[in-house]
Amino acid sequence: MSRSLDKNLLSQLKLEDPEPAYNDLANLFANDIPESGLLEIEFLGQSHPLEPGVNFLRDENAIAIPKLRLVQAFFVARQILQRHLEHASGIITKDVTAATSILLLMDPEHLTAANIRKRALSVPGNLTQANLKREKWFVDMLLTARLHRHTKSPTLWSHRRWLVTTCWTLGIPWDIRNDIQNVIMVAAERHPRNYVAWQHARFLIDHNPSLASSIAFDVKEFCLKNHSDISGWAFLSDCITRIQDEESRRVTCSSVLEDTLSIAESFRWTNESVWVFLRTIVARECVSDQDFKRFIATNDKLSITLSHSTPQWMIMERAREWCNRYRVSKSCQI
């Protein structure tokens, strides 16, 4: 959503009391965590006006918020935050925390709002598993929303990293594989080439490298469905390198390579994202001669149908030459 406000929206803001919109939207995040999971938030433009007094639409977990109502709520939340910052005691009340939820919904890079939420949780007695679970629900809701800026927000991902680290420090269990499947991949689908999300995935897997093999197969499925997403392929490549058991790494690498080559051949994929990944794992990993020959055969089969003057042919040719030059398996004992 654009942060610019047109003249029509500004005139409407002057005519209506913003408090009802703020109260309704703030209550969305103040209620108990729904058993059905995260809320699905979208913003509505002026082409979808709502009746007076209706500040959002809801269908189970799907929430649609008009831009006008969000801006009204943001102005109220900003005033609450300003009063808090001017207050000498600096006590973070529930009203202030509620205001930060609206500020981050409007502006995911509102660093002050994110830091206030950290300080509120860090108050003695507040750092409980229940409160941390609620904060995780709120942050994950923003990171997986159909909101382009939120899914790739460095501020929100940094806040989540602090949250994860805090839970690990307190010994609170954390499901890393579920995180990658239901937060990282969702955010990556809604904002392609989401390197910030995949960097968070690297942070998670570094905490428990024993999960690398199973996560590699999960990420492979994502990559095959989003084959132009170079950030996903880059993480898959890194994930394979994090498999500590040598035999498991070889088996995983061979399986991923075979599946990717089969799909690439079937759908005639000649894009750079796929072939940079393929050439990298074939050159870097100790793959068998059979896997190497499969790579060359698939490359040949696709290349022969391309004109030498096309960028696609150059991609295929460079992948083959690069792999022949740097393949470490020449000296590996398979």
Protein Blocks (a to p, Z undefined) as FASTA:
>chain_A
ZZbdcfklmmmmmmpcfklmmmmmmmmmmmccdfkbpaddddddfklccdehiabdcehj
accddfklmmmmmmmmmmmmmmmmmpmnlpacfklmmmmmmmmmmmmmlmklmmmmmmmm
mpghjlcfklmmmmmmmmmmmmmmccfklmmgfklmmmmmmmmmmmmmnopacdfklmmm
mmmmmmmmmmghilklmmmmmmmmmmmmmlmmmmmmmmmmmmmmmmmlmklmmmmmmmmm
mpmblklmmmmmmmmmmmmmmmmmmnopabfklmmmmmmmmmmpccdfklmmmmmmmmmm
mmmmpcfkbmklmmmmmmmmmmmmmmmklmpcZZ
